[in-house]
Amino acid sequence: MNNNQNKSVEFWDKTFKDNFTPYKVSIEKNKATKGLYSWYNKFYSLIGNVNGKNILDIGCGNGDTSVKLALLGAKVTAIDTSNTAIQNTYELAKYNDVISSVEAIQMNAMEINTIPQSFDLVTGSFILHHIEPFNKFVEVLTPIICEGGR
């Protein structure tokens, strides 16, 4: 890892450590129709039924999306460069009784080709601008998506 990557991991470890308490994740649509919640409502509408699907959540942060997808019936592999984020994701999954449906791995997104499975859906919230060089990431990402996957 280069110095910039180390600084990024340190920043996210501190950020996630200072701002996390496990909570019950809701699978209900949020009532707000503007801003962030309308984006989440649209996201979950677009992905459709995830029951029984294998999903990769890149840049899982504290695990909200990973746990919500698991609550909807998916098997989720969650990755993040921050070890604190990975610990928080496991804590949140345990708190929401979906620990058996969530595997969280500390890794850089450029290493996803080392995960020994393929995915029906790959997602990442507010993460693409952190993945560089993006054209190289696409080369790593494409082979791990199942035929017909998204």
N, C-alpha and C positions, 0 to 999 in steps of 0.2 A: 504494500500500500504506500502511495506517495504521501508527502506532507499535507497536501490539500485534502486528500481522502481521510487522513487521520484527524485533521481538524474538523471535517464534516461529521465523522463518527462521534468525536468528543462532543460537538455541539448537540447532535441529536440525542446522545445518551443523556446529557444534562437536561435537555428540553423534556424528554419523555419521563425522566426520573422525577422532575419537579412538578409535573402536571398530570398525575395519574392516581385514580382511585377506582377500583372495580365497581361496576354498576350493571344493572339489568339492561341488556340491549333489547330494544323494541323492534319487532318486525312490522309494526303498524306503519302506515304511511304517515308522514309528518303533516300537520295541518297547515303549516306555512306554505304559501304558494309563490313566494318570491325569495330570491337569494339562495343561500346554500341548501336549504331544505328542498326547494323545488328542484334543484339539480339532483339531489339524492332520489327524490321520487321518480324523476325521469330516468335516471340510471337503472333503478330496480325494475321499472316498466320495460326498458329496452332489453335487459338480459333475460327476462322471461323466467320460466320454471327452471330452477337449478337443482331440483331434487335428484340425487344420485349422480350429479356431475362432479368431475374433478376440476377444481379451480385453483389457479395460481394467483395469489394476491401479492403484487410487487410493491414494496414500500409500505408494508402493513401498518407501520406506526404502532399505536396502542391496540390495534386489533379490532376496531369497531366493524369495519367492512368484513373482515374474515369471520368474525363471530356471527354477524348477521347472515352471511351466506351459509354458514354451518347450521344456524337455526332454521334456515329455509331448506335444509336437507342436503347441502353440498358437502363433499370432502374437500377441505381447503388446505393448501400448502401456502403458508404465509412467509414472505422473506422481507428482511430489512437489514441494513448495514449496522444498525444499532442493536447491541446486545440488550440494552434496557427495553427497547421496543419489543424484542422477542420475548423477554420475561413478562412484560405487561400483556402481550397477546395471550400467552399461556394462562396468566392469572385471570384475564377476562373470559377466556374460553372455559376455564374451570368454574368460575363464578356463575356462568350461564349454562352449565351442564352440557357443554359440547366439546369437552376436551378430547374425546375420542375421534372427533371429526376435524380437528385442527392440528396440523403439524407446522411448527414455526421454526425457521432456520435463519441463522445469522449468515448473510452472504451478500455480496455485491450482485446487482442485477445482471452484470456481464458474465456471471458464473452460472446462470440458470440451466445451462446445458449440462451441468453435472448432476442435476436432479434426475434420478432414474425412472421417470415416468413422463407421460404426455398429458396434456390438459385440454378439456373441452372449452374452457374459457380462461383468458388471462385478463386480469384487471389491475389497475393501480390508480389510486386517487391522488391527484396533485403531485405526480412523480416524474412525468416525462421530461420536464425541464432539468431534472437532476441526472439524467442518464446521458452520458457523453462518451464517445461519439455515437450519436443515435443510429447512424447507418450501420455501424458495427453491431449495435444492440439488435437491430432487426435481423441480422444474420444469425445471431445466437437464439433469438426468440422463435423464429419461424419453424425450425425443426421440432420444437417441443409441443406444438399445437396439433391436436388430433385432426384427422381428416374431418372436415365439416365444422371444426372448432372455430372459436372467435377469440 
